[in-house]
Amino acid sequence: MGGSVIADAARLMPNRVIGLIGIDTLENIEYPMTRKELDQMIAPLEKDFRTGSRQFADKMISSRTDPMIRDWILSDISAAPPAVALSAMNEMMSQYITGESAKIFDEVRIPVIAVNGDLWPINYEANRRHMLSFDAIVLKEADHFLMIDCPEKFNKALEQAINMILQNKVK
């Protein structure tokens, strides 16, 4: 959920942020979603948050991930306060329904880089329609929890993203 959080922070502090680096987010800020699709996505979590959240998050973890790390991630997510987690997820995903996920970047006119795993494709064209500039560093065989699953590759990519922002080398 960090992509929408950093974009909103940049909108609230326009003179203090020189660029955004999203971590496994911002794959497609124009992602088409309906209220019905969101309700269907959230329904299992509302019914039984512990089980539903584990099933939801399990799809974001690579089959190559160490089983102990997988269990730790799933345990941590399913231990979140359900009301807080559901509210945050509903708020974030609703931004795709309303178009706010894209519109915010029409206001936030700074470079954006995503450091993502290769689990989901990136729609560069859609992102660049709204962002001043957008680029991504995609880590092969990395999942949503890339900073946990492959920290060495992630740290190098994050350093590269920071340097790209500082040198203004974002496409």
N, C-alpha and C positions, 0 to 999 in steps of 0.2 A: 504494500500500500504506500510505499515510500515515494513513488512518482508524483502522486497527487499532493502529497504533503510538501515535498520540496518545491513544487511549482507554486503552491499557495504561499509558502514562506517567501519565495522570491517576489511574488506579487505584493506581499505586505512590506517588504524591505527592498524596494527597487534600486536604491543607491548603495546597497551593502553587499549585493551578490553579483559576482562577475561571471558565473557559469553554474550549470547544474550537472551533477553526475548521478544518474539513476542506477541503481543496482537491481538487475533483473526486473526491469519495469520499462514502461514506455515503448512496448513492442508495436502498438498501434493506437495512437490517441484518438483515432476515428472509429475504433472498434464498434460495430453495430450491435446494439443490445436492446432488447425490449424489456418492459417491466415484467412480462410473463416469464421470460427467460431468467431474469434475476430472481424472481419468486421461486422458480423451480430449482435454481442453484442453491438458494438459501434454505429451502424447505427441510432438507435432511438435517441441517444444523439446528434449526428451530425445534425439530422433533426430538432429537437426542444429540445435543451439542458435542459431547465427548466422542461418540462414535462417528457422527457426521463430519466433524472437523478432522478427525484422523483420516477418514476416507477421502475427504477433499484435499488435504495436504499431501497424502501419499502419492497422488498423481503428479505432484511437483518435484518428487524425489526420484533421482535416477536409480535404475535397478542395480547400477554398479556401486551405489553408496554403501559404505560399511554398515552392516545391520545394527551395530550399537549406536552409530550416529543417527541412522534412520529412526530408531526407537526413541532416542533423546529428543529429536525434532518433533516427532508426533506426540510424545508425552507433553512436551512444553506447550505446543499449540492447543492441545485438548484440555490443558489446565487453565487456559485463559478464562476470565469471567465471561460467560456466554453473552450477557446483555451488552457488554462493552465490545466484544469481538463482532457480534452481529450488527450493532449500530455502525461500527467503523466500516465493515464490509459493505453494508447497505449504502452508506454515504458515498464510499469510493466508487462502487459499481454504478450507482445512480448517475454519476457524472458522465458515463458513457451513454446512458439513455437520453439525458438532457443535452448532450454535446459539450458540456462544461469541460470535459477532459481535454478537448481540443481548443476551445475558446480561450482558456486561460493562457495558452501560449501565444495568442494574438496580442496579449498584454505584456507577457514576460518576454522581453526582447533581449535575451542573452543566449550564448551558446549552450547547447545541451548535448551531453554524451551519455550513452547507456553502456554499462558493463554488464553483459548478459550471458547466460548460458545459452546453449543451442537448442533448448527444449521447445521454444516457440519461435516462429518466424517473425522478423521485424519488417514492418511496412515503412520503409524509408520515405517513400513518396508521400504518404499520408502525413507523417510527422513533419516533413519539410514544408508542407503546405502551411503549417501554423507556426513553426519554430523559426527563429532567426537563422539558426543553423543546427543541424543534427548529425551526429555520427554515432557509431556503436563499435564497441570492441566485443566480439563474440568469442567466448571460450568454448572450444570443442569439448564434447562429453561432459558438460557441466549442467547442473540443474538449477532450480530456483534458489537453492541454498548454497550457491557456489562459494561464498566466503567461508563456509564451514567445511564443505566437501573437498574443495581444492584451494586451500588458502594461499599456497605459494603462487599459483597461476593468477589467482584473484588479486593478490597484492601487487604483482607486476602490472596487471592490467589497470588497476586503480591508479598506480603511479603514472602510467602512460596517459590515462585520461586527465589527470591533474595537469600534467605537462602540456597536453593538447589545449586545455583551457587557458593556461598561463601564456602559451605561445600563440594563442588564437588560431589554432590549426583545425578547427572544426568545420566540416563541409556544410 
